[in-house]
Amino acid sequence: MPILAILYILVLVYTISRILLDTNSTPKTLAYLLLVFMIPGIGILVYFSFGINYRHHQATSKGVQAQLKIDEFFQKQIVNETELLIKEGKDEIAHFLPMIRFLNGLGSEYLFRSDFTLLVNGETKFPEVLASLEQAQHFIHMEYYAWDNDIRGNQIKDVLLKKAKEGVKVRALYDDYASREIRHTIVKELREGGVEIHPKIKVKLKQFANRINHRDHRKIIIIDGKFSFVGGINLSDRYDNSIDTGLFWRDTHVKITGLLTTSLQRHFLVSWNSSVAEPISFSNTLFPQEFLRANEGIAALGQVVAGGPIYPKSNIMLSYMKIFSLATEKLYITNPYFIPNETIMNALCQAAIAGVDVRLMIPEKPDSAIVGAASKFYFTELLNAGVRIFLYKKGFVHAKTVVADSRVSVVGTANMDIRSFDLNFEIMSIIYGTEFARRMEDMFQADLAECKEVSNVGWQKKKTGQRLIYAIARLISSFL
């Protein structure tokens, strides 16, 4: 046997071993194995270029240590009112009490009462954010996936420079890949103006392949530990329909006024201290304990759930699963990237079979052809179970929201795919209360007017060739 053949067999065996031992996702494991066998040589190169996060352990171990340190401080300094609030709001939250207990056990995600303001689209969010930033007296903390060098991106930059000049401490994290166009523009100006700004995960050309898998997909702002924002809207003109970008963008954010902001602060500090050389020392200034009431928004109880590679469990996926499994009446879901794993599929199908009114809204025209085709692979099983699927036609729906039984709502950054479940740093707010949930339901019903429903009868008529495309896209999506 030629030496090259022997070497190839040895490399192949080694590669297969690495795939089996290091790839946690079963679909991804099978996809890489298939690629290695079907495309000899090239499949191995693809795996070692994109399948391994060589610096994963180094990057995540620092985050784990930061998490442990802040948890210790947080538990000592922040009064855990969860049990008291459960007793006070037992009538309001009784049905989803298992959810509260579950999240509290999953990651000490405390329950707090705060005021919540629903922000529909960028044209609503950005004026509110700019006005709130102007009120900052002590500090501003920001963590964003995409920050563009455009009108809204520069408006945010300008107010941050102004506040830094006034003596406000401004710290910002950004995703180095999604926000790459601001590296030599906005980032440079902010640093020169006294703002501390860093990439969450620095991407260099030689590291591109093995670090791109971990992305900071969060979109949060924290002001003086009292006000905060979280949701799907990035810092970009395309999210604001008052600016003509050629495409209507449907998205959702929420403003939080009150103690739940401390939970967002906790997760921001973990991100910050795992991304910079000099970590922030924890202090009571960062976690104001008075219950700020601004007489704005809707008063409700809430928790924050964070996910990412530093966490031992798939927090985001488990939170979605728990809500779906607890729903007994109706479940309205909006998400732009729907490539669920088996756990999520089972939860949705079981809910629908049990008589829950399950409705899923996704874009009619996704921004990724592969993602759109992969999503369609799951339609047959969902429709057969009784799930109603709606395709948003007006533009692109990018919101990541859930509302269940007119009692609990989710507004966050996480998609329903393997990237958001296991690879990205994500975060979402879970809000318990009928008033806010009904506002979310009204928003969902308004969006339905811009949708077309997928007919089960019509879907069953799809040709084999089309179904094959969806199946192949679903397989390819395992690499994404």
N, C-alpha and C positions, 0 to 999 in steps of 0.2 A: 504493500500500500504506500503510495507516495507520501512524503513527509508533510506536504501541505494538507493532504486529506486528513492525516492523523491530527495535525494541529487544529484543523477546523472542527473535528469531532470533539476534541478536548475543550475548545472554546464554546462549542454548542452545549456540551454537558454543563460547563460552568455557568453559561448564560441561563439555561433552564433552571439550574439550582437557585441562582439569584432571583429569578422571576418568582419561583415558588416560595422562597423564604422571605423575600422583601416586599412583595406586593400584597397588601392586605385585602384589596377589593377582588372578589372572585371574578366578576366580569372583566376587570382590567387584566387579571392574571391570564384568563383564557384568551383575551384579545392579543396580548403580547406573545403567548405561546403560539397562537395561530400565525401571527406575523412572522415569527422566527422560523417556523416550519415552511410556510408558503413562499417566503421570499428569502432564500438563503443568503447569508452575508449581510444584505441590506437590513433585514429584520433585526439582526444583532446590533448593527450600528444605530438603528432607530432607538432600540431599547436603552443602550448605554448613553445615548444622547439625551433622551427625554424621559426615560422610565425611572431613572435613579436620581433622587435628590441628594447629591453627595454631601451637601453641607446641612442636610436636614437636622441631624443630631446636634450639631454645633449651634444652629439657629434656634432650635426648640429648647435645648437645655437651658439656655439663658432665659428664655421666656418662662420656663417652668420655675426656675429659681425666683424670678421676679414675681410670679404668681403666688408662690408660697410666702414670700416676705410681705406682700401687701395683704394677703388673706389674714396673716397673723395680726397685722396692724389694724385692719378693717374690723376684725372680730372684737378687738379690744376697745376701739374708739367709737364705732358706730353702734348705736343702740338697736338691738334686733327686736323690732316691734311686731314681728310676724305673728306670734301667738296671740297677742292682744288684738291686732287688726283682724285676725281670723274670727275671734269671738265677737268683735264689734260688727263685722260685716257678714256674719254667718248666713243670713237670709239671701244676701246678694251673691255670695260666692259658693254656696253649699254644693252646687252641682259640679263645680270645677275645683273643689278643694283637693281632690287627688292630684290635680295638675300643680297646685301651689306646693303641696308636700313633695311632689316629685322633683320640681325644680330646686327647691330648697335643699334636697338631698343630693341632687346632681352636681351642684356647684356652689352651695351656700348663696343662692340667689334670693336675697331677702325681699320680703313684701313691704312696699311703702305706699302711702297715700299721696297722690300728687294731682296737679291739674294738667289736663291733656288738651292740646289744640290740634285738630286735624288739619293738615296742610295739603291741599289738592293741587298738584302740579307746581312747577318752578315759579310761575308768575305769582303764586301765593307764598311759596316758601321764601324766595329771595328777599322781598321787602321785609318780611318778619325777621329773617336772619340779620340783615343789615341793621335794622332798628335795635335788635337785641345786642348785637356786638357793640353798638354805640354806648350801651349802658354799662359795659364792663368797667369795673373799678380795680380789680385785683389781678385776674388772670383770664386768659382765653386758651382753651385747648381744642385742637382740631385734628381729626384723623379722616383722610379722604382717599378714596380709590382713584377717581379721575378729577383732575383739576386742569382746566383748559386756559390758554392764554387768549381770552376773548373778553367780551363786555362784562359778563357776570364774574368771571374769574379775576379780572382786574379790579372790579368794584370791591370784592372781598379783600384783595391784596391791599387796596388803598386804605380801607378802614382798619386793617390790621397794623399797617404802618403808622396810622394816626394814633391808635391806642398804645402802640409800643412807645411812641414819642411822648405820650402822656404818662408813661411809667407803668403801664399794664404789662404784666409778664405774658408774652404770647409764645406758645409752643405749638408746632404743627408737624404732623406726619403725613406722608403721601406715598402712594404706590409708585415705585420707581419706573415701572413699565407703563401703566395706564396714564401716568402724568408726565411722561418723558418729555413732552414739548415745553414744559415750564422749567426744566432744569437750569437753563442758561438765561431765563428771562425773569419770571416771577420769583423763583427760588433765590436767584442772585439779588434781586431788589429787596426781598424780605430780609435776607441775611445782612445786607448792608444797612438796613433800617433797624436792626436790633432784634429781629424775630428769630427764635430758635426753630429751624425747620430742617427735617431730615427725612430720607426715605425709610420706610418701614423695613423693606428688604431690598438692599442695594443690588442692582443688576449691572454687571459688567459683561462685556462682550464674551469673554472667555468663560463666564459663569452662566451665560444666558440659558443654555439648555437645561442645566440641572437646578436652577433656582426659580425658573419661571413658574413652576408648578405651585409654589406658595405665593399667594397674592393677598395684599391687604385690601379687602373688598368693603371695608366699613365706611360709613359716611356719618360722622358724629361731630357735634360741636358742644362744648361745655363752657359756660360763662359763669365765673365766680362760684362754681359749685352749686348754683341755684337754678339756672336755666340750662336746658340742653335740647338738642335736636338729633333725631335719628330717623332713617328711612332710606328710600331708594334713589334720591335725587343727588347727583354729583354736582360739582362746581363747573357748570358749562352752560352756554347759551342754548344748546339743543334741548335742555330740559325746561326751558321757559318759552311758552307759546306766545308771550307778548313780543318776542323777538322772532322775526321771520327766518327760520332755518330750513324751510321747505318740507318739514314733516311734523305733524302734530304728535306731541309726546305726552303720554298719560302716565303720571307717577304719583307717589304718595309719600309724605313725610309726616312726622308728628313733633310738636314742641312740648317739652315736659317742664313744668314749673313745680319745684318741690323736691322732696327728699329722694325720689327715685333717680335724680341726677347723680347722686353719690354712687349709684351702681355703675352708671356709664363712666364716671370718673375713675372708679376702681379699675375697670378694664382698660381705659386709656393709659393709666399709669403703668400697667403691666406692659402694654405695647411700647410705651416710651422707654421704660427702663431696660427693655430687652433690645432696644434699637440704638441707644446712644452710649457714649463712653462714660459720661457722668450722670448717673441716675438721680432722680428727684428724691429728696428726703421727705418722708411722709410727715404731715403735720395736720393739725385740726383746721388750719386755714384752707386746706384742700377739700375738707369734708365738713362744711358748715352744718350744724345739727339742728338749727332752728327750722321749724316747718314753715317755709315760705308760702304764703297764699297771695296770689296776685289778682284774685277774683277774675280770672280769665280762663277760658277753656272749660273742660268738663272734669269735675272731681271724680277720681276713681282710684282703685287699688291697682298696682302694677309691679311687674318683675322685669328684669333684664336678663337675657340669655346670650352668652358669648360662645363662639365656636372657633376652632382653628387647630392647627397641628400640635399646639402645646398642651391641648386638653386630652386626658386619657380616654374620654368617650366622645362619640359624635353628638354633641349637645344639641346642635341645630336640628338634625334629623330626628333625634329622640323627642324633642319638644313638639315638632310637627306631628309625629306619630301619636303622641299622648293626646293632643287636642283632637285629632281625627277619631281616635278610639273612644273618647269621652262624649263626642257629639251624639245627641239623640233626636234632634229635630231637623236642623239645617246646617249646612257647612258650605260657605262661599269662599272660594280660593282664587286669587289672582296672582299669576306668576309668569314671567316672560320665558324662563328656561326650565322646561318641565321634562326632565329625564330621570324619573324616580327609580329608586332601588326597590327591591322586593318588599322591604318593610313598609315603605310608603304606599306601594301599590296594594298590598294586603289591607292596610288600614283604610284606604279609600274605598276599596271594593266591599269590604265587610260592612262599612258604614252604610253604603248605598243599598246593599242587600238587606240590611236590617231596617230599611225604610227611611233613612236619613236623606233629606233633600240635598244631595251633593252636587255642587256646580263648580266647574273649573273654567276659568277664563285665561286664555293665552293669546298671543298675537296671531292675526291671520297671516301677516307677512313678517316672519322673524328676521332679525338682523344677521342670522347665520343660517344658511341653507341646510347645513348638516344638523344643527340643533333642531330646526323646524321639522325635518324629515324624521329625526330620531324620536321626537315627541309623538309623532303620528303612529309610531310603532305600537304605542300603548293604548291607542284609541279603542281598538276592538275589545280588549278585556274590560276597559273602563265602561264602555257603552253597554256591553253585555251584562255588567253588574248593576247598571242603572244610573251611573254617573252621567250628568248632563255636561256637555262640552260646548263652550262658546268661543268663537274666534273674533277677536276685536278688530274692527275694520277701519276705524277712523284714522288711525295712525299706528304708532308703536306703543303698546302697553308694557311698561317697565316696572310697575308696582309689584311689591312683594308683600301681600296682605292676606290675612285670613280673618273671617268672622264666623263664630260658631254659636248656634242656639240663642242668638241675641244676648249673649252674656259675656263672651270673651273675644278679644280682638288681638291681632298681631300686625304690627307695622315694623318692618326691618329691612335688612340688606340682603338676606339670604335667598338664593334661588333654590329650586328643588332638583338638584343634580349632585353628582358625586363631588364636583369641585367645591360647592358650598358646604356639603356635608363633611368633607374630610381634608380638603386642601387649603381653602381660603380662610382668612381671618374674617369672621362675620359677627354681626350683632343684631339683636332684635328686641323690641319691647313687646311685652304681653300685658294687656290691659283688661282688667276685670270690671265690668259694669254695663248695665243695660243701656244707659243713655249714650255712651260712646259707641257701643256695639250697634245701636240703631242708626247712629250717624254713619257708621261704616256700611251698614246694609243699604242705606239710602244711596250712598256713593256707588255701591256695587250695582244696584238696580238702575241707576242712571247710566252706568257704563254698559249694561246689557242692551240698552237702546242703540248702542253703536256696534252691536255684535250680530253675527249669524250663528245659529245653533247647528251643530253637526248632527245629522240624522243617522240613527243606527241602521235603518233600512238602506239608506243611500251609501253608508260607509261599507256595508257588507258587499256592495257591488263593486268595490275597488278591485281592479285587475291584479292578477298575480305579480305582474311586473312592477306595479307601484308598491305592493306590499314588500317585494324583495328589496326595493330601494330603501324603504323605511327600515327594514331589518339590517341592511348593510350600514346605514347611517347610524343606527343604534349601536352597532359593533364599533364603528369608528369613533363614536362619541366617548367610548371608554378610554380613549387616548387623550381626550380633551381636558 
